[in-house]
Amino acid sequence: MQYLQAVLAALFGVQSSKRQHHHFKNLSVRYLIVLGIVLTVAFVLTITFVVQLVVS
């Protein structure tokens, strides 16, 4: 759950620098990167799907 919170906060830009340092110190950067990529791809696919629905 901490990984998801950290990545979502970073994606939306609402993470304080203190919290960011805490996450990088206590969480695996590898998992943060992988989760960030997965959530970004999911976001892009969702936006693409919604746009296709609206256009057609």
C-alpha positions, 0 to 999 in steps of 0.5 A, a space after each residue: 500500500 505504501 508503494 501505491 501511495 508513493 507512486 500516486 502522490 508522485 504522479 499527481 505532484 502532491 508529495 512533499 520533499 520530506 515524504 519523498 526522501 522517506 519513500 526513497 529511503 524506506 522503499 525499494 526504488 525498483 518496485 517504485 519504478 515498475 509500479 510507476 510504469 504500470 500506472 502510467 501505461 494504465 492511465 494512457 490506455 484509459 485515456 485512449 479508450 475514453 477518447 475512442 468512445 467519445 469520438 465514435 
